[in-house]
């Protein structure tokens, strides 16, 4: 009788004209022997046009908010602010080499504890360059701050001490036409990481045959050098999808994590009748 969890929530969206939108939610939970600060709410606004995309949001989660049937990315409560601005610059043919569109943008995200201590801050500054052949590359940088309140083991034998970590990292992304039968993608991230350095390599190969067969192979390699030690992790995954008909399909996700020496498999079969209605068989290992 004293073992239950209940969640209540209300959410909504309100549009203004063709381009404005305000959205948000309020929620609370009930858990035996837990009282006070069992709430959460969020409000956000956006204004999107052909040339500009603007957004802002605020969220707060109480220390005792406990949605056991749901998912919480950060526990023990937090406050968050997010801001975003994106400019789309469509170029006339022949005006600037072979570029079709430029997309400079910036985002700002910050998490605090409900006591006002900084947990995470990230400023992302980026420029997307799209060619008329649909190839694209991105040149960006991130300004990051991490507040570590308790030491933790990030890798067997490698400890990150408590403290404030402020870093700068660069980010380079390049990929070929994603609509072509064969396409490749490469992402590089390099810079400071918990008092040391990190280099991330993330190549991807995609192959598709019309809408019938799609597959991709991804490899993410983290090469990390911290004051407490150096280590390398690898995450290799492959996604495969085959459609027998527009309503009958199979999908598979295969993944290997070198840090845990874990191989994961997810197999899915779907037979659709109406949107989101049908027979679904899923196997996980």
N, C-alpha and C positions, 0 to 999 in steps of 0.2 A: 504493500500500500504506500510505502514511502520511497519507492524507486520509480521515478518517472521524470520526463523532461518535456516541456511544452514550449512551442514557439508561436508567436503571433506577429504578423507583419502587415503593413499596408504600403503599397507603392503606386506611383502614377507618373504620367508624362503629360505635359501640356505644351502644345506647339503655338508659336507666335508667327503668323504669316507663313511664308514659304521657307524661311531660313532659320528661325529661332526655335529653340527647344529647351524646356526646363524639365528635369526628371529628379526623382528622389524616392526615398523609402524611410519608414520608421518601423522599428521592431523591438520586441522584448521577449525574454525567455523566463520560464519558471522551472526551478530545480529545487527539490527539498533541501532544507538547511542552507540555502544560498539566498541572500537578500541584499538589495541595494546594487545599483550600477549594472543591472541586467538589461541594458538597453543598447540600441544601435540606431544610427540614422545617417543619411547621406543626402546631399542635394548638389545638383550639378546643372550647368547651363552651357549651351553651345550655340554658335551662329556660323552656319556653313553656306558659302556661296561658291560660285565657280572659281573665284580667285582667292578667297580667304576661308580658313577653317579656324575658329576660335573656340576655346573651351576652358572652363574653370569648374572646380568642384571642392567640396568640403565633406569630410566624413568623420564620425566619432563613434567609437565602440567602447562601451563600459567595461570595467575590469572583470565583472562577473557575467557578462553576456556569454551564454553557453548553448549554442544551437547544436545539440548532439546529433541531430539527424542531418545536419548540413556540413559545411566545410569552412574553417577559419584559417586564412593564410598566416595571420599573426595572432597569437594568443595574448591574454592578460590585458587587453584593451589598448587602444591607441587613438590618436588624432591624426588626420591626414589632410593635406592641401595639395591640389594639383592644378597646374596651369599649362595651356598649350596654345601655340600660334603656328599656323602653317600657311604659306603663301604659294599659290600655284602660278607659275609664269609660263604661259603657252607662247612659243616662239613661231614667228612666220617662217616659212620654208626659205632656207638660204640666208637667214638673218644672223645666225651664229653657228658656223660650221655645220654639223649634222645633228644638232641637238633639237629635240622636239619639245621638251618641257623641263623646267627647273623648279625644284620644290624646296626652298629653304624653310627650315622650321626649328622650333625650340620648345622643349617641355621642361617643366619643373615639378618635382614630386618630393614631398617631405613627410616623414612619419615622426611623431613624438609620442612618448608615453603620456598618460593622463596627468602625470606629475610634472610635465614640461621638459623632460629629458629627451634629447635628440636620439632617435634610433637610426634613421636612414635619411639621407638627402641625396638627390640626383638631379643635376642639370644636364640636359642633353641638347647639344647644338649640332645641327646636321644640314647637309645639302645633298639632295638627290638629283642626279644628272641622267636624264632619259634621252637616248638617241632615237632617231626616226626609225631605225631598224629594230626597235624595242629592246635593245640591250641597255643596261643601266648600271651605274655605279654610284656609291654613296661615300661621302667623306665627312666624318663626324668626330666629335669628342664628347667626353662625359666628365663632369666634375662631381666627385662622389665623396660622401662623408658617412662613416659608420660608427655608431656608438656601441661599444661592447661592454656590457655591465658585469659579466662574469666570464672568466677564461673558459674556452671550449676547445675540444680536440677536432680540428678540421680534417685531419688525416692521421692514421695510426702513428702515434709518437710525435706528432707536430701540434703544438699548443699555440693558440692565439691568445695573448694576454688581454686583460681588460684595458680599455682606453679608448681614445678618439682617433679615428683613422681618416685623414683627408688625402684624397688622391686625384690624379688626372689620368685619363686613359684615352687613347685614340681608337677609332673604329673605321675600318675600310671594308666595303662590301661591293662585290661586282658579280653580275650574272648576265647570261645571254637571254635571248627571247624565250620567256617562259611558256609561250604558246607553241613553240616549235616541238617536233617529235622528240628531239634530244636537246637538253639544256643543262648547263652547269652553273654552279653558284659557289662563291668563296667569300668567307667572312673572316677578318682578322681583328682581334681586339688585343691591345697591348698597353701596359701602364702599371700604375701602382695598385697594390692589393694587400691590405692588412699589414702595412709596414714593409712589404717586400715588393716583388714584381710578378706580373702574370702575363703570359702570352697564350692566346686562344686561337687555334686554327680550326676552321669549320667548313670543309669542302662538302659539296652536295652534287650528285648526278641524278637527273630525272629523265625518264623515258616514258612516252605514251603513244598509244596507237588509237587515234580518234578518241572516242569516249568509252571504248571497250576495255582497254588494258592500260593501267598506269602503275608505275613503280618508281621509287626513289631510294637512294642510298645516302646516308648522312654519317659523317665522322666528326666528332668534336674532341679535340685534344687540348687539355689544359696543362701548360708547363709553368709551374708555380715555384717561386723561390722566396721563402720567408725567413725571418731571423731565426725561427725555431727549426728550420729544416726545408729541404726542397723535395718535391714530388711531382709526378706526372699522372694524370688520369685520362682515360679514353672512354668515350661513349660512342658506340657504333650501332646504328639502327637502319632498318629497311622497312618501307611501306609498300605493300602490293595490293592492287585492287583490280578485280576483273568483273565485268558486268555481262551476264548471259543475255539479259534483256534490260530495258529501262527500269524494270521493277524487281529483278532478281540479280543479286550481286554477292560476291565474296570479298572480304578484306582481311589483310594480315599485317601485323606489326611484330617484327623481330628485333630484339635489342640486347646488346651486350655491354655491361658496365665493368670496366677493369678494376675499379676500386673495391667493389664487392665480389668480383668474379661471378657475377650473376647474369644468367641468360633468361630473358623474359619473352613470352610468346602470347600474343592476343590474336585469336582467330574469330571472325564474325561472318555469319551468313544472314542475309536479309531478303525477305520476300514481301514487298510492299503491296498494299491494297489501295489505301488512300495516304495522303501525306501524314507521316509519323504513325501510321497504322499498318500492322501486318505481323508477320512472324519473324522473330529475331533469335538466332542461336549464337551464343558467345562462349568461347573456351579461353581460359586464362591459365597460364602455367608460369 
